[in-house]
């Protein structure tokens, strides 16, 4: 039935009014009141509006304009600012909105599995820590668990929260203690982006660019089109390659950040040096999508835990993580002294966060004379029936943390049979021997999933497990 002309015209007017009412400028969930933007980098603001409309963004006396593309997306870059605030950012398109209480400071991504997601409420001394968490210059945003089959441009979130006794209990504990140390030392605002998910593997967090950068992962790269795919119910396996990059990292782009901290690996336990290749892919991928080839990436070496099965499997991950220090602009917080072999979630997150912060303070913020690593194995020489081990990061000297004889050293001859060894500190070296091994050829240290060795440097930072052999 053909509508009368006046009815058709009336409908058109109503539709036009409706579209005017509905048209509005919209921002991604990562851009909200109370956010922290990265200092000394362009302030990027983006969002959506009617296609072809002009959007004007201003902060202080600075202004930038953009026209939306065919999909309605727009983006502007405002000049870099020094640390400080609060500022207001005004956005005017087909509608107007204002972001308030915006600070400029240091922004870090806090990612990984459950030990990164673990909250302040569930860590050591929660009541005291939460009560004292009056740090308005620290802000945190939690990204919800969302796998996706394609890179997403947005994600739902409650937005940025100001650190207070009312909010801090639900922050990532490692991230919070990392940020608190930075804030205390730098006296600038700190922004923490908590994009993490307990029990997840490393592959779902990795962008396709990362897999393509690592030849050893060609079997994954060649099949990226098959990761992830929806099942009959329309759901995606969140453990499949790309799934969490698509759903939980891509929506953050291109939000400028200083760097990333990472606590993950339990779900990849048993992979040995393959995990090193996957770490290379993750780092390369994140640096690619953030267009920052030198972006800092600091990670936590897994804590001792009685996983069961082969007791040296975890040592294989430790070895891979230590190897990852060869990737430029990385750092590793060792935790063999602050774990709990009966709990895969050690409650001492304070020292974990602090140790990560030491790397950042030394490497990114120019703080001199900061000890940031425990002893790392450098080399060995054989002297008769003894092995002499040398280390980097000995500080003012090597020490036994508990003043007991050095523990968890073993030695082997050509027969590859390792036996418990005596180890002594001699200057900046460790001399290892056993009466039952006349011609030693290899030493292992802490090479067991339950190892909590006592070797540290004078700054109280523990030595990382290692082996001198490649057997």
N, C-alpha and C positions, 0 to 999 in steps of 0.2 A: 504494500500500500504506500502510495506516495504521500509524504507529509505536506500539509499546506505550507506555503512559502513563509508565512509569519511564524509558524511553529519551528521550522528549520532555522530561521534567523535567531529566534529566541534561544534555541539549543546551542547555536554557535556562540552567542553572547555569554551564556552560562558556562560553556566549556572554556571560553577565553578567560572569564573571571576566575574559574577554578584553577586554570593553569597559572594565572598570576599569583593566586593565593599559595599554590603549592611550590612555586619556584623559590628556591632559597639556596644560599651558599652553604656548603657542607664541608666539614673537615674530617680527616681520619681520626680514629680513636687515640692515636699516639699524640695528637695535638690538642691539649686541654689546658684549662686553668692549672696553675701550680707547676707546670712543667719546667724542666731545666734544659736549656739549649746549650750546645757546645760552644765554649768561648773560642775566640780567634779563628772561627770558621764562619762562612756565610750562614746566615739564619735562613733555612729553607722552610717555606710555608706552602702548602698545597692542599688541594681539595677538589670539589666538584660544584658546578652550577649549570645553568642553562647553556647549551652549546652556543658559541659565538658571543657570549656576554663578556663584559670587561670586569675584572676584579682588581681592586686596589687594596694593598696591604701596607700598613704603616706601623712603625715602632719609633717612639721618640720623634725626632725630626726627619727620619728616613722614610721613604715611600717607594714602593715598587708596584708595577702594573703588569697584568697578564690578560690575555684573551683565552677563553676556554676553547678546547679543541672539539672535534666532532662528537667525542664521547663525554664532553662536559668537564674534562679535567683541566686544571690550571696549576701553575707552580710559579713562585717568585723566589728570588734570592735577595735578602736584605744584607747590608754590610755586616761584617764581623763585629762583635762587641767584646769588650773586656769583661772579666768576671764581675758580677754584681746584680743589681735589681732591687726591688721588683719592677718589672716593666709591664706595660699593656701592649698587646698586639691587636690592632683594629683591622678587620676584614670587611670590605664593602663590595658586594656584588649585586645580585637581584635582591638580596637582603643584607643586613648588617649583623655582625657579631664581634665581640671583644673577648680576647683571652686575657685574663688578669693574673697577677701574682706570678709572672714569668721571671725566672732567674736565669742568669748566664753563668755557666761554670763548667764542670767536667762531667761527661756522660759516659757511662759504661754499660755494656750489655752483660747480663749475668745469666748464663745458659748452661744446660747439661741435664742430668737426670736428678734423682731424688736428693742426693746430698747437696745439690745447689738449690733445689726447691724447698728444702727443709727450713722451717721457719724459726724465727727468734723464740716464739712461744714453746717450741719443742727442743730447744737447745739448752746448754748449761745456764743455770741461774736466771731462768726466764722472768720471774717476778721482779728481781732487782734490775735486770737489763731493761725490761719494758718500762718500769717506773722511771728510769733515768733517761729514757729515749726522747728527750726534749731537744731535738735537733732540727729546727725549722728550715735549715739550709740543706738538709738531705731530703730528697724526694724519690718516690718509688712508684713504678707502674707495673702492674701484673698483667701479662698477656695470657688469655685463657687457652686451654688445651683445644686446638683446632687443627686436625690434619686436613689436607686439601690435595686434590689431584692436579691443580694448576696454581701458579703463583697468584696469590691474592693481593689486592690493593688496600684492603682494610680488614679489621677484625674488631669484634666487640670487646670493650674493656670498661672498667669503672673509672679509668683515667688516672692521672697523677695524684698521689697522696703525699701530703706533708708529713714528715716524720714526727710523731708525737707518741706519748704513752697510749693513746687511743688507736693508733694505726700500726706502730712498729712491730707488734707481735706477729703480724702476718707477713712481714717482709721476708725475703730470702735472707737467712741468717748469715751465710758466707758473704753475700753481697752487702748486707748492712754493716758487718764488721769491717769489711774492705772499705766501704764508703766512709764509715766513721773515722777510720785511721787517716784516710786521705783528707777528710774535711778538717780534722784536728791539725794536720801538718801543713796543709796548703791554705787553709782559711778561705776557701771559695766554695760556692754551692756545688753539691754532688747530685747527679741524677743517675738512678739505677733502673735499668729496664730488665725486669724479671721474665724472661722467656725460657721456661724450663718445664720439664715433665718427668716425673719419677718413672724409673724402669725403662727409659728409652735408650735405644742404641744410638751410635754416632751417625749412621747412614741417613736417617730421616732429616737430620739437621743440615745436611750438606747440599749446597746449590749444585746444579748441573755443571757449572763452570769449574767447580772444585774437582769433581770426578774426572773431568776431561783433562785436568792439569797433571794427573798422576797416572803414568803408563801402567803401573802395577794393578790398577783398578779397571783395566780395559773391559773385564767381564761385566762390570756394573755399567760403565759408560756405554757399551754397545747395546745395552738393554734398557736405557733410561725411559724409553717410550712405554715400557711395561710397568714402570714405577711412578706413582702409585696408581692403582686402578680400583674403581668402585666394585663392590660385590653386588649380589642380586638385591640386597636391601638398600643399595646406594651408599654404603659406608666404605670408608677407606681404612686399610690397615695402617695405623699410625706408626708402625715400625718399618714400613717400607721406605726405600730410598726416596728422598725429596719431600716426603709427606709433611714434615714439620717445617722444613724450609719454606715450602709453599704456603702453609697456613699460619706460621708463627714468627717467621723472620722476614719474608717478603713484605708483609704489611707494614713493617717498620721503615722500609726504604722510602725515601733517601735520607731519613733522619740522621744528621751527623752525630757521630759518637767518637770518643777518644780511642776506645778499644774494647776488648772483650775479656771476661774471665769465664773459665770453663771447668766444671767438675762433673766428669762422666767417665765411664769405662767399665763399670761393674757389669753392665749388660753385654759387653764385648769380651768379657774375661775368657781366656783360653785361646785368643787369636794371635798372641805373641807379636812378632814384628809386623804382621799385617795391620795391626792397629796403628802403627807408626805411619803407614801409607794412608790410612784413613784420616789420621790427624792432619797430614799434609794436605789432603783434599779439602777438609773442613776449613783450614786456615786460608788456603788459596782461594776457596770459594767465597768466603766472607770478605776477604780483601778485595776480590773482584767486584762483588755486588755493591760494596761501599766505595769502590773506586779509590782505595787507599792501600797501595801495595806494601806499606810499612806499618799497617795497623797493629798495635800491640795485642798480643794474645797470651794471657797468663793462665795456667791451668794447675789443677791440684793432682798430685800423684796419689793414687788410691791408698786408702789406709789398710793395714793388715786386717784380715777377717778369715774365719774358718769356713771357707766355701765348701769344703769337702772335695773328694776326688783327688786328682794329682796336686800335691801341695806346692808344686813349683809353677802351676799355671799363672797365678797372680804375679809371680816374679817376671813372667814373660811380658805382662802388661806394664809392669814397672820399667822393664828394659826398653819397651817401645816408647813410653812416656819420656824417659831420660834421653833417648835418641832424638825425640822431637825438639830438644833444645838446640839441635843443629839448624832448625828453621829460624831464619833471622827474626829478631824482635819477639821472641817468646821467652817465657820464664816458667819455672815449676816450683810449687810449694810442696815440700816433702812432709809427710804426716805419719811416718812410722812410729813416732813417739807420742802421738795424741789420738790414736785409734782405740778401738775396743774389739778384740778378736771375736767377741760374742755378739756384737751388734754392728750390722753393716752401715748403720747411721750413727757414727760417733757424735756425741753431744757437744764436744768442744769445737764449736765453729768460730769462736773468738780468735784463736790462734791461726786457724786456716785463713780467715779473712785478712788478718794482720800480715801473714807471710806473703800473701798475694800482693798486698799493698806495698810491702817493702820493695818488690820488683818494680812496681810502677813508680814509686818515689825515686828509686835509683836510676831507672832507665828513661822515664818519661818526664820527670819533673826536676831533674838536675840536682838532686840532693846528694851532696858528696859525703863520703865516709859512712854510707848506709850499708850495713851487711845485709844482703838480700838472699843469700843461698847458703845452705849447708854444704859440707864437703862433697865434691863430685870426683869420682875416680878418674885419674889422668893417665897413669901408666904403671908398669911394674918392671922390676929387674930381679934376677935370681942371684943370690949370693950364697953359694954352697947349699946348705939344706934350709935356707931361709928365702922368703920372698919379701922384697921391699916395695911397698905400694906408695905412690905419690898422688896428691890430690890438688884440685883447685878449690878455692873458697875455704881455706883453712882458718881465715880470720887471724887472730893473734895466737893461734895454736889449736891443736886437736885436743879433745878432752873426752873422758868418759862421763856421760851425763849423770850417772848415779855413783860415781867414784868406785865402781866395781870393775873387775877385769873386763876388757872388751869382749863383747858377745857376738854370736852368730857369724863368726869367721870359720870357713872350712878350706881345706887345701887338698890337692890331689896330685899324684904323679902321672906317668904315662898311662897307667891302667884306668884312668878316669874315675877312680873310686875316691870320693870326697870323704874326708874324716874331719872331726872337730879339731880346730887349730887354736894354738895360743897366739894372741896378737898383742903387741906392745907399741906404745907411742914412742917414737924416737925422733925428736925434732918435729918436723912437719910431715913425717912419714909414719907408716905403720909397718912393723916387721912381723911377718906371719910365719909360723913353723909348726911342725908336729914331729914327735919322736918316731912316728910310724911311717913318715914319708921322707926318705933320704934325698930324693931328687924331685923336688916340687916343680910343677909346670903350670899350675892354675890355682886361682883362689876365687872363692865366692863369698859374698857378704850379704847376709839377710835374705838368702835365696829360698824363702819358704813363706807361704801365705800367712803364717802366724808370727813371723819374725818381728820383734820390736827391739832392734839392736840399740845399743847405748852410745855409739860413736857420734859425737857432735863437734862443732867448732866452738871457739871460746864465746861466741855470741849466742849460744844455745840453739843453733839451727842444726837439725840432724842430718847425718849423711844418708844419701840415697843408696838403696841396695844396688849391687852390681855383680858382674862376673867378668873375669879376665879371659875366659875361654869362649869358644863359639860351638861347643859340642852339642 
